[in-house]
């Protein structure tokens, strides 16, 4: 999480949405300060913020979940930055989500499974992330798909003169083609419809046209809403305790 008292902004870092590139740039060139944890939520910030800080311009980022799942696969498969093998990094990776990623890493190392096999095994319920907590209330949400341009838009909204185009960092290794091409089986496409449909509709993303009619059924939406009740409780109260 990055804050600037001079420019009066707060940047909330959502994982795998280009947040490292944005945070580094704010810190290095736009008088940003690192506060709390890297991926602290806006609710975490509000608990300790001064009255004036609560009025700052707040922004974050979001990503098409179809793309995010492919990135997730390669980060686990390729041991991104040694997250699963370097002792210091392994020691820092705690909590339910990291334990699940450890399981994925071991599975991929053992089986060398392709993306559709990984996706069908580990993506089974309607997807969401903690953007659900507060992103709708933010002053601006950067789209990962338009990262450089949207970051420039934020600077303009803050009346900050840009020093350079946003450099891209923390890129996932071995991404050699479009994420859409990894959904190469009918089963993977059908699962993507079920898993990502409600989230994509909520955030204005669309499935590839060539996939045909990808509707969100009432049952799909009901399961998404039901799971969000428990996810919200976890994100707000349990994430740093479990």
Protein Blocks (a to p, Z undefined) as FASTA:
>chain_A
ZZdfklopaddddehilpmmmmmmmmmmnopacehjfklcfklmmmmpcfklmmpccddd
dddfklmmmmmmmmmmnopghlmmmmklmmmmgcjklmmmmmmmmmmmmnopafklmmmm
mmmbdcddfklmmmmmpmbdcdfklmmmmmmmmmmmnopacfbdcddehiaehiabdfkl
mmmcfklmmmmmmmmmmmmmmnopacdfklopadddfklmmmmmmmmmmmmmmmmmmmmm
ZZ
